[in-house]
Amino acid sequence: MIVTGRLIKVLLICPFNVMVVIPGLLLWISRQTGLLASFNLGFNLYRGILGGFFIAIGMIGAYFCVALFTDHGDGTPAPWDPPKNLVVEGIYRHVRNPMIASVFCVLLGEFLLSGYPLLLLWFLFFVAANLLYIPLIEEPQLLKRFGEPYRLYLKNVPRWIPKKSFTKGYK
């Protein structure tokens, strides 16, 4: 995996906004309106360790997903630079949406680390939006773009929970 400007740009623009900018704005707005004062945000060691673990796993996952898209897909997860090749390497052999799952981990970790309910609402909203967007919009678009290889991928690789390695028809 080569760290390129393309990789860094996508990491900073796409997942960074969802995982850092929006949660930061939610906390900042809440502080300005006094909403944060009504919650006891004292640090909890166990919740903090678990939150830190989810954030680390999510950040590592997001990096590797973007790197797989740039290295094997000749593109990125960004809408302005989509992959030209179907990526079924690495973690994409086991699950179809590891990038979004990585973002889910970070958002859940942020909530656990902070204990702040508005971050839980942001996490739940983001999960719900993706549970609708991916099967209704993203997958039909990918099916149009990649055709039969993607249909085979859909049939053999689960959307969220890994079950086995996908190799049939590839390599």
Secondary structure, 3 states (H helix, E strand, C coil): CCCCHHHHHHHHHHHHHHHHHHHHHHHHHHHHHCHHHHCCCCCCHHHHHHHHHHHHHHHHHHHHHHHHHHHHCCCCCCCCCCCCCCCCCHHHHCCCCHHHHHHHHHHHHHHHHHCCHHHHHHHHHHHHHHHHHHHHHHHHHHHHHHCHHHHHHHHHCCCCCCCCCCCCCCC
